[in-house]
């Protein structure tokens, strides 16, 4: 499904601050599975997501998504195949636009359209139906600007927008980290329900070991740009995973990594 071959990525090349974050990195993600990606800050998690989605380029390596080579595609071109939900609830939405305008934009992502014809009135009932699955009453607030929603409501909307066209790959970049524990639990339950219902292949960055155990099919751990743990869920306990996580001698990379 997703295959990464011999990936290499460095920052500040040729300077005393050069950092080689990935070197001949390889990874294969199976279709319809959720893979949790763990590791300390700076181990390469977000850099890996940025590489997959086309935010940053690499020195070498190959990225294949369902057999399609992604390397030469720009970020906006990859967006037709890849959905992403960020840690910041405001990153996946346009706060000054209404719920209806936001969801209409996501529905037309990577398609040609006129701003005058942004909203397709024939699809409003469909939008209401999928918003209703969130159980947050957003289907009754279509004309509300997103900036007036809570963080949990915005993140729920971001999740729905990222999956409205059923992407081939969904990247969840610590998408509950900025939320309170109760709201985080709600978003994780909604996430599991959505990706299982639509059989969406998912990669999920998390610092929450409990979430990794409960919501993923596979768990990998990164350290210094290398995979140091790769297990199927059920092959490791929460305590063992915490022990491994805490025992790693992590190195610190630049904040940008």
C-alpha positions as CSV (number, residue, x, y, z in Angstrom):
1,X,0.0,0.0,0.0
2,X,2.5,2.6,1.2
3,X,6.1,1.6,0.5
4,X,9.2,3.7,1.4
5,X,12.5,2.5,-0.1
6,X,16.0,3.7,0.9
7,X,14.9,7.2,2.1
8,X,17.5,9.7,3.1
9,X,17.0,13.2,4.5
10,X,19.4,15.7,6.0
11,X,19.1,19.2,7.3
12,X,21.7,22.0,7.2
13,X,23.8,20.1,4.8
14,X,27.5,21.2,4.7
15,X,27.3,23.1,7.9
16,X,28.4,22.3,11.4
17,X,24.7,21.9,12.3
18,X,24.1,19.2,9.7
19,X,21.6,16.5,10.9
20,X,21.1,13.3,9.1
21,X,17.7,12.3,10.2
22,X,17.0,9.4,7.8
23,X,19.5,7.2,6.0
24,X,18.4,4.3,3.8
25,X,15.1,4.2,5.7
26,X,12.6,1.6,4.6
27,X,8.9,1.1,5.6
28,X,5.9,-0.8,4.3
29,X,2.4,0.0,5.5
30,X,-0.4,-2.5,4.8
31,X,-3.8,-1.5,3.3
32,X,-6.7,-0.7,5.7
33,X,-4.5,-0.9,8.8
34,X,-3.8,1.8,11.4
35,X,-0.1,2.1,12.4
36,X,0.9,4.0,15.5
37,X,4.2,5.9,15.2
38,X,5.9,6.5,18.6
39,X,9.1,8.1,19.6
40,X,10.6,11.0,21.6
41,X,10.5,14.6,20.2
42,X,13.1,14.9,17.5
43,X,13.2,11.3,16.5
44,X,11.8,12.0,13.0
45,X,8.0,11.3,13.3
46,X,6.7,14.6,11.9
47,X,9.6,14.8,9.4
48,X,8.5,11.4,8.0
49,X,4.9,12.7,7.7
50,X,6.1,15.9,6.0
51,X,8.1,13.8,3.5
52,X,5.2,11.5,2.7
53,X,2.8,14.4,2.2
54,X,5.3,16.4,0.1
55,X,5.9,19.3,2.5
56,X,9.7,18.7,2.4
57,X,11.9,16.9,-0.2
58,X,14.5,14.2,0.3
59,X,18.0,13.6,-1.0
60,X,17.2,10.1,-2.2
61,X,14.6,7.3,-1.9
62,X,11.3,6.3,-3.3
63,X,7.8,6.7,-2.0
64,X,5.1,4.5,-3.5
65,X,1.4,4.8,-2.7
66,X,-0.6,1.9,-4.2
67,X,2.1,1.6,-6.8
68,X,2.1,5.3,-7.7
69,X,5.4,7.1,-7.3
70,X,4.9,10.2,-5.1
71,X,8.4,11.7,-5.3
72,X,7.8,14.0,-8.2
73,X,4.4,15.2,-7.0
74,X,4.0,18.5,-5.1
75,X,2.1,18.7,-1.8
76,X,-1.1,19.9,-3.4
77,X,-0.9,17.0,-6.0
78,X,-0.4,14.4,-3.3
79,X,-3.4,15.8,-1.4
80,X,-5.8,14.1,-3.7
81,X,-4.5,10.8,-2.3
82,X,-3.4,11.8,1.2
83,X,-5.5,13.3,4.0
84,X,-3.8,14.8,7.1
85,X,-5.0,16.1,10.5
86,X,-2.6,18.2,12.4
87,X,-2.0,18.7,16.1
88,X,-3.4,22.3,16.0
89,X,-7.2,22.2,15.6
90,X,-7.0,25.3,13.5
91,X,-4.6,24.0,10.9
92,X,-7.1,21.7,9.1
93,X,-9.9,24.3,8.8
94,X,-10.4,27.9,7.7
95,X,-11.6,29.7,10.9
96,X,-13.1,32.7,9.1
97,X,-15.3,30.4,6.9
98,X,-18.5,28.7,7.9
99,X,-18.8,24.9,8.6
100,X,-20.6,24.6,5.3
101,X,-17.9,26.5,3.4
102,X,-15.2,24.5,5.0
103,X,-16.7,21.1,4.2
104,X,-17.5,22.2,0.7
105,X,-13.9,23.2,0.2
106,X,-12.6,19.9,1.4
107,X,-15.1,18.1,-0.9
108,X,-13.7,19.9,-3.9
109,X,-10.1,19.6,-2.9
110,X,-7.8,19.1,-6.0
111,X,-10.8,19.8,-8.2
112,X,-11.4,22.9,-10.4
113,X,-14.2,25.2,-9.1
114,X,-15.2,28.8,-8.9
115,X,-15.6,30.5,-5.6
116,X,-19.0,31.7,-6.7
117,X,-20.0,28.0,-7.0
118,X,-18.2,26.8,-3.9
119,X,-21.4,25.4,-2.3
120,X,-23.4,22.8,-4.2
121,X,-26.9,23.1,-2.7
122,X,-27.6,19.5,-3.9
123,X,-25.0,18.2,-1.5
124,X,-26.1,20.1,1.7
125,X,-28.2,17.1,2.9
126,X,-25.2,14.8,2.3
127,X,-23.0,17.2,4.4
128,X,-25.6,17.2,7.2
129,X,-25.7,13.4,7.2
130,X,-21.9,13.0,7.6
131,X,-21.7,15.8,10.1
132,X,-24.4,14.0,12.1
133,X,-22.1,11.0,12.5
134,X,-19.9,13.2,14.8
135,X,-22.8,13.5,17.3
136,X,-21.8,17.2,18.0
137,X,-24.8,18.9,16.5
138,X,-22.6,20.6,13.8
139,X,-25.2,19.6,11.1
140,X,-27.4,22.3,12.7
141,X,-24.7,25.0,12.6
142,X,-23.8,25.0,9.0
143,X,-23.7,28.8,8.8
144,X,-21.5,29.2,12.0
145,X,-18.0,30.4,11.4
146,X,-15.5,27.7,12.5
147,X,-13.6,30.2,14.7
148,X,-16.5,30.0,17.1
149,X,-16.2,26.2,17.6
150,X,-14.4,24.5,20.4
151,X,-11.1,22.8,19.8
152,X,-12.8,19.4,19.9
153,X,-15.4,20.5,17.4
154,X,-12.8,21.9,15.1
155,X,-10.7,18.8,15.3
156,X,-13.7,16.6,14.6
157,X,-14.5,18.7,11.6
158,X,-10.9,18.5,10.4
159,X,-11.0,14.7,10.7
160,X,-14.2,14.6,8.7
161,X,-12.9,17.0,6.1
162,X,-9.7,15.0,5.7
163,X,-11.6,11.8,5.0
164,X,-14.7,13.1,3.1
165,X,-13.3,11.8,-0.2
166,X,-11.8,8.6,1.4
167,X,-8.1,9.2,0.9
168,X,-5.8,6.3,0.1
169,X,-3.7,7.3,3.2
170,X,-4.6,9.3,6.3
171,X,-1.9,10.9,8.4
172,X,-2.8,11.8,12.0
173,X,-0.1,14.1,13.4
174,X,-0.7,14.0,17.2
175,X,-4.3,15.1,16.4
176,X,-5.5,14.9,20.0
177,X,-2.4,16.3,21.7
178,X,-3.8,19.9,22.1
179,X,-7.1,18.7,23.6
180,X,-8.2,18.0,27.1
181,X,-8.3,14.3,28.2
182,X,-12.1,13.9,27.8
183,X,-12.2,15.5,24.4
184,X,-9.2,13.6,23.3
185,X,-10.9,10.3,24.2
186,X,-14.0,11.4,22.2
187,X,-11.9,12.3,19.1
188,X,-10.0,9.0,19.3
189,X,-13.3,7.0,19.4
190,X,-14.6,9.0,16.5
191,X,-11.3,8.4,14.6
192,X,-11.4,4.7,15.1
193,X,-15.1,4.5,14.0
194,X,-14.4,6.5,10.9
195,X,-11.3,4.8,9.7
196,X,-12.7,1.3,10.4
197,X,-16.0,2.1,8.7
198,X,-14.3,3.4,5.6
199,X,-11.3,1.0,5.8
200,X,-8.8,3.9,5.5
201,X,-5.1,3.1,5.7
202,X,-3.9,5.3,8.6
203,X,-0.6,6.3,10.2
204,X,-0.9,8.0,13.6
205,X,1.8,9.9,15.5
206,X,1.2,9.7,19.2
207,X,3.0,10.2,22.5
208,X,0.1,8.3,24.3
209,X,1.0,4.7,24.8
210,X,-2.5,3.8,25.8
211,X,-3.9,5.2,22.5
212,X,-1.3,3.2,20.6
213,X,-2.3,0.0,22.3
214,X,-6.0,0.6,22.1
215,X,-6.5,2.1,18.6
216,X,-3.8,0.7,16.3
217,X,-3.2,-2.5,14.5
218,X,0.6,-2.1,14.5
219,X,3.1,-0.1,16.5
220,X,6.5,1.2,15.4
221,X,8.9,3.3,17.4
222,X,11.5,5.6,15.9
223,X,14.8,6.6,17.4
224,X,17.3,8.8,15.5
225,X,15.5,8.2,12.2
226,X,15.5,4.4,12.5
227,X,12.8,1.9,13.4
228,X,13.8,0.4,16.8
229,X,10.5,-1.4,17.5
230,X,7.9,-2.9,15.1
231,X,5.2,-5.1,16.6
232,X,1.6,-6.1,15.9
233,X,-0.9,-5.0,18.5
234,X,-1.4,-7.8,20.9
235,X,2.2,-8.7,20.9
236,X,3.2,-6.2,23.5
237,X,1.7,-4.9,26.8
238,X,1.3,-1.3,27.8
239,X,3.8,-1.7,30.5
240,X,6.4,-3.3,28.2
241,X,5.9,-0.5,25.7
242,X,6.3,2.1,28.4
243,X,9.5,0.4,29.6
244,X,11.0,0.4,26.1
245,X,10.0,4.0,25.5
246,X,11.5,5.2,28.7
247,X,14.7,3.1,28.4
248,X,15.7,4.5,25.0
249,X,18.7,6.8,25.0
250,X,17.0,9.4,22.7
251,X,19.1,12.0,21.0
252,X,17.8,15.5,20.5
253,X,17.4,16.9,17.0
254,X,16.6,20.4,15.9
255,X,13.1,21.7,16.8
256,X,12.2,21.7,13.1
257,X,12.7,17.9,12.9
